[in-house]
Amino acid sequence: MQPISPSTADYIQSAKAGIESLEYIDDLIREYLLFRGFKDTLKALEEDLEGDHDKGFHAEKIVDELLGMATGLDADGLLEYWKYLSYRFFSHLSPKYHRTTRMFEKRLIRLFLVSAVNANKREKIRQFMDKHGKALGQQGGGDWIPWLGLEYVDEPSLRSEFAAHFSDDWLVSLKSALTDFIQTVFPAMAVPRIMLFDKDRREREALQRRLKSYEEQLNGETKIKALELSCMSSALVEDHIGGVAVARSPNLNPAAAELEADSIAAIDQSLGVIQTSEPSSMLKISQEEVFLEHNSGISLAKFSPTGTLIASYDDECILKIWSPDLTSTAPKLKNELDFTVNAMAWDKKHAHLLYLYDDDGYLHTLNTNTNLMSRQLLLERRHPWIQSMQASSASSTLLTVCSSKPEATSDLLVHIWDANANKTIASKRLSPGAESHGVCAALNHNGNLAALAFNTGHVRLLDTRILETVASISTKQKGLCSAEFSLDEDSLMVVTETGGLTQWSLRKDSQMTAESSLGIGAADGGPVSADSRLDYERVAFTPDRENIVIAPKDQCLVFNVDSAALTDTMRRHKGLVSCVDFVADRSLSASEDGTIRVARYRKV
């Protein structure tokens, strides 16, 4: 048995705490309704709680109810309750789990038939078969045929086809397996935020402990004390990005000013503040590994938000979740999907959730802790072609941009989906104003601002809360394939298919502030070849936005954003690179040859 990974254990603990706190949450709601004077609503709540079919999400109580109906010979109640559970829970699972739900339904029906024989009430069998026998007999496999005549069989417990179902061990096994299945289904559901309060509380406590630790470290620095003495007459002004700018007092003498500058630099370094006066860092590869996880070309690959896992999908519709760290205890998952994945994104708030968008407009959510998958119909049929999918860093929301045609993007549907609540936040059709052959998207740090960069060179900035255009940029550059907000969100960086990199101010009338070329053209200055042209999946910025990884042809190149200098290169694949990604201090490149290369970096 594989050990439980820390992320899995934390998720199980959070899900358990959420279910165990249901009664407490119900009490809070009662208290609130009384405070507001909503007596009729409170009465309706109490009535609903009395007839709670979900049994407070306790799998044991649900299973006891099902088994009680079967052994109590209440066939109609049993089938009705199973129908409710299927609609409420099981219908949201991936189709590959439908066989499991049908298997448990079959076993519950057979428990009812066996119980009728044991109670010597064979008329119950006749009544049931009169109503449902024809449908059972038409089910594939023919394993129901012997059961259709159970009413007329003497001592069926002695017949080989029935004997196992009359044993106590069979009933115990059914109860255990059904309980495990339902317990596994519940964590795959998207729960309301109010049920996550205990998880949020523990996360806040962990952050407070870390903050206290940092404060203790800072208080021990002598330069901090020097700063307190020298900056006594200085005014601290909080700027628009939440940093701290120091306004020097004109009365400081040169020595004090120098001490102040040194102290500020020391604090900035200890807190990880980017020094805008210093040149940005260069990345060098310190370690590189190649992984042979797939037997066919890889079309999509993404790091999890923490960088501990990789989700990779190949041309044979095989999805794998695995760790590039040899010492990792995380279980490796492999799923043979019955649908084609066109886009993939990790939930950045809940690192165990992976979103997959298929070619029929369905959004599949894979819980990597339980390997259960649910699906929702996300978009209307008129816009089935996904152009870009982005997950917010601040919440469990997804931005999808889809088109009515596979290549042209003259008719777009922009969709904001709350994956936690399984509902649409906003949806709007857009026209870029000119025929475009591609669009890519980027989200800012809180997901409230989206940048849509069209292949024609036009960029549109949207307020994602209302999907209204708040600004636009005309880059006059053809072939835009990637966009990203700067770390301070004062500018937007866009990349073209031929390696052009420009930065545009978001505060100074959308002016271009920098322009460079990443130099992926031919050596003689000729046009860029078709297989060297970049696309959205083959461009990745580092988290600090100081460096960029691109993959023309079969190799990853690392460039510094400010200087456009080539700082390092990864080893070549045997096939074209299909996608790249970057998280923390490592990058990946996936290739059509079925290999994935993972590199670690150090700053110089």
Secondary structure, 3 states (H helix, E strand, C coil): CCCCCHHHHHHHHHHHHHHHCHHHHHHHHHHHHHHHCCHHHHHHHHHHHHCCCCHHHCHHHHHHHHHHHHHCCCHHHHHHHHHHHHHHCHHHECHHHHHHHHHHHHHHHHHHHHHHHHCCCHHHHHHHHHHHHHHHHCCCCCCCHHHHCHHHCCCHHHCCCCHHHHCHHHHHHHHHHHHHHHHHHHHHCCCCHHHHHHHHHHHHHHHHHHHHHHHHHHHCCHHHHHHHHHCCCCEEEECCCCCEEEECCCCCCHHHHHHHHHHHHHHHHHHCCCCCCCCCCCEEEEEEEEECCCCCCEEEEEECCCCCCEEEEECCCEEEEECCCCCCCCCCEEEECCCCEEEEEECCCCCCEEEEEECCCEEEEEECCCCEEEEEECCCCCCCEEEEEEECCCCCEEEEEEECCCCCCCCEEEEEEECCCCEEEEEEEECCCCCCCCEEEEECCCCCEEEEEECCCEEEEEECCCCEEEEEEECCCCCEEEEEECCCCCEEEEEECCCEEEEEECCCCCCEEEEEECCCCCCCCCCCCHHHCCCHHHEEECCCCCEEEECCCCCCEEEECCCCCEEEECCCCCCCEEEEEEECCEEEEEECCCCEEEEEEEEC
